[in-house]
């Protein structure tokens, strides 16, 4: 199966793109890490697959409409 076919079928079945799903998975995992660990936000960004804190922050805001912060 080609990548394009996989993406098309995934969107048909879930209603969201594969990229959006991966973004949601990363952000949900980052929320868990923020709530349960003492990692810095930069460490969390790296652990969930972002190459920079700014990319992580932008993605986090796009999903949650808030900036990531420790409680």
Backbone torsions as a table, in degrees:
resi	resn	phi	psi	omega
1	UNK	NA	135.3	179.8
2	UNK	-77.5	160.2	178.2
3	UNK	-60.8	-39.2	-179.7
4	UNK	-63.5	-42.8	177.8
5	UNK	-64.0	-42.5	178.0
6	UNK	-58.8	-46.4	180.0
7	UNK	-62.0	-42.1	-179.4
8	UNK	-64.4	-46.8	-179.8
9	UNK	-65.7	-41.4	179.2
10	UNK	-59.1	-45.7	-179.5
11	UNK	-66.2	-38.2	177.8
12	UNK	-62.2	-40.1	-175.5
13	UNK	-79.8	-33.2	-173.4
14	UNK	-109.1	-22.7	-177.2
15	UNK	87.6	-3.4	176.6
16	UNK	-130.4	159.5	179.0
17	UNK	-74.8	160.0	177.2
18	UNK	-62.0	-38.4	178.5
19	UNK	-62.9	-43.6	179.2
20	UNK	-64.3	-40.3	177.9
21	UNK	-60.5	-45.7	179.5
22	UNK	-63.4	-37.7	176.7
23	UNK	-61.8	-45.3	179.7
24	UNK	-62.7	-42.6	178.6
25	UNK	-60.8	-45.3	-179.9
26	UNK	-62.7	-44.2	-178.0
27	UNK	-68.6	-40.8	176.8
28	UNK	-61.1	-41.1	177.7
29	UNK	-65.8	-39.6	179.8
30	UNK	-63.7	-36.7	177.8
31	UNK	-62.9	-41.8	176.2
32	UNK	-60.1	-45.1	-178.8
33	UNK	-66.4	-39.0	178.0
34	UNK	-62.2	-41.8	-176.4
35	UNK	-76.3	-24.8	-170.0
36	UNK	-120.7	-2.3	-176.7
37	UNK	-133.4	168.8	179.2
38	UNK	-103.6	24.1	177.7
39	UNK	-70.7	150.6	172.4
40	UNK	-73.0	164.2	177.4
41	UNK	-62.5	-34.8	177.1
42	UNK	-64.0	-41.7	177.8
43	UNK	-64.3	-41.7	179.1
44	UNK	-64.3	-44.0	178.6
45	UNK	-55.6	-46.2	-179.9
46	UNK	-65.5	-43.5	-177.7
47	UNK	-62.2	-32.0	-179.2
48	UNK	-95.7	6.3	169.9
49	UNK	106.2	10.7	177.8
50	UNK	-96.6	145.2	-177.7
51	UNK	-87.9	-13.2	179.1
52	UNK	-148.4	155.9	177.3
53	UNK	-64.9	-36.4	-178.7
54	UNK	-66.7	-39.0	177.1
55	UNK	-65.6	-41.3	177.6
56	UNK	-62.4	-47.2	-178.3
57	UNK	-61.2	-42.3	179.0
58	UNK	-63.9	-42.7	179.4
59	UNK	-67.3	-42.7	179.2
60	UNK	-59.8	-45.5	179.9
61	UNK	-65.1	-39.1	179.6
62	UNK	-61.3	-33.6	-178.5
63	UNK	-86.1	-45.1	-170.4
64	UNK	-102.5	-15.2	-175.1
65	UNK	64.2	20.3	173.0
66	UNK	-136.8	161.5	175.8
67	UNK	-86.7	147.2	178.7
68	UNK	-68.5	138.1	176.6
69	UNK	-157.1	153.5	177.4
70	UNK	-77.4	150.0	179.6
71	UNK	-92.5	NA	NA
